Amino acid sequence: MGRVRSGWARPWGVGVLVVAVVGVGLGLYWFQPWKLWQDETVQEALPGTVAASTAPVGPPSSGAPSAPAGPVTVAGGELISHEHATSGMVKLLRLADGSHVVRLANLDTSNGPDLRVWLTDAPVEKGRAGWHVFDDGRYVSLGKLKGNKGSQNYTVPEDIDPARYRSVTIWCDRFDVSFGAAELTRA
């Protein structure tokens, strides 16, 4: 006697397979796990500095004191780890034209999906308590993280008063979590 197959077993199995493949695809898109093994290093020059070869030669004029040749550090701090191991320094710089830049120096953190640099009014808390505090108050996104390693600059919009903010975080917008943050101590 021959074997009788159920008519619905094959379509049900194909349906489960399709759902599994779509689920895996969405999971890969959402979590982007390959970024954990991909480092992107960005080395940007300190903004507003003048190369030695272009500096004027000769004695300084005896007129009024000149403005500083390079950027002035207004505030700074050391990055601490939150969701991912993070290290480096953060500086809030005032350039000669009066504009401000946040500089991440010697940054070393994990890569991840949708990482941003935020200027915030939140205090920096150590451990898990500090992972989710930065979107509770006032914050300004300075843009996508350019690289998870190196030194890089982020322009503070002209209409933002940096004195109203007290910390910088590397924020994963996709999962609403801080990878690391620094308290800005005024210079």
N, C-alpha and C positions, 0 to 999 in steps of 0.2 A: 504494500500500500504506500502511496506517495505522501510526502510531507505537505501539509497545508500551511500556508503563510497567512498571517494576518495582514489585511490590506492597509492598516494604518501604522504598522510598526516602522516601515521604511520612511514615510514622510515625517514621522515623529523623530526618528533618529537624525534625519537631515536637518530638521528644525533646531534640535539641540546643538548640533554641530555649528550651524550658522550663528546661533546665539552665542556660543562659546567663542567663535572666531571674532565676532563683533565686540564681545566683552574684552577679549585680550587686546584688540586693536585700540579700543577706547582707553583701557588701562595704560597701555604703552604711551599713547598720546598725552594722557593726563599727568602721569608720573614721570615720564621721560627718564627712566632709570639709567640709560647710557650716559647721561650727563655726569653721573657720579664718577665716571672714569675718564672724562674729557676735561682737561684743564684749558682755560683760555687766559693767556698772560697778556696784559696791556701795560706798556711803559710809556706814559705821557710825561712830557717835560713840565716842570713847575711853571704855572702860568705867570705871565708878566715879567719874566726875567729877560735880561738883555745879554746876548752872547758877548764874550770878551772882545771879539774881533770887530763888533759894531759899536762899542762904547767910544765916546769921544776921547781923544788923546790931548793931553796938555793939563796945565794947572787948573784947579777949580776956580770959578769966578768968585770975586769977593763980595758978591751981592747977598741977597736974602738966602736963608738956608733952603736947600733943595729938598724936594719930596724924596722919600726912600726909593732906591732904584728898583727894588723888587716888592713882592707882596708882603703884607704885614699879617702875622698870625694874630687873629682876634680871639680864638678859642681853640682848644684841642683836647684830645683824649685818646685812650688806648681801647681798642676793640676787645670785647669779651665774647666768649662763645655762648650761644643759645642753642637752637635746634641742631646746628652743625659746628664743628670746631672752626673757630674764626680767630685770626690775629691780625695785627697791624695797627697803624695810627690813623687818626682822623684829625684834620686841621680845617678850621674855618678861616679862610684868608680874605683880606681886603686888598684889592688890587689898586694900583695907582689912580685909576679912573673912578674909584669909589665903589665899583661893583664887588660882589662877593663870590667866592668859589669854595666848595667843599672838596678837599683833597683826601683821597684814601692813599696812604703810603705803605708800601710793603704788605699789601693785603694778601692774605692766604685764607681762603674759605672753600667750601665745597661748591661745585657748580650745581645748578638746579633750574627748574622751570620758572620763568617769569620773575626773576630777581630784580628788585628795584633798590635805589638809594633814596632813603627818606630823611628829611630834616623834621624832627618832631619836638613836641613840648613834654613828652613823657619822660619820667625818670628811668634810668637804666637799673634794672633789677637783675641780680645774678640767678642762675638756675632756671628751672621751669617757670617760676613766677614771672620772669621777664619775657617769655616767649610771645605773649599775645597782647601786651599793653600798648603798643605803639599806634594802633588804629583806634584807641579809645578817645583820644583827644584831637588836638590840632596837629596836622602833618602836611608836608609838601613833598610830593614826589619829584626828585631831581632827574629822574630818567632811569632807564634800564641799566643794570650793572654791566659795564663794558667788558669785564673779565673777572674771573674769580681769583686771579693772582696779579700782582704787580702794583703799580702806582698810577692813579687816574684822577681826573678832575671833573667836577660837576658844577655847572653854573647855577647860582641861586637867582631865581627870577627877580627882576628889578623892583617889582611891587611887594616883595617879601622883606620884612624886617627881621634879619637873622637873630637879633637880640631877644626876640620872643620865643626862640626855640632853644632847647637844652640838650638835645641828643641827636645822634645819627644812627640809623639802623639799616642793615642790609635785609630787606623785607621780601619774603616770598609771597607775592600777591595771589598766587594760585591757591596756597594753603593757609594764608593769613597767619604767618609765623615769622619770627625774626631768626635769621641765621646767626647774627651777631650784632652788637651795638656798642656805641661809645658815648659816655657822658661828656658833654662839652664844658670844659673848665675855662673860664674867661682868663685871658692872658693879662 
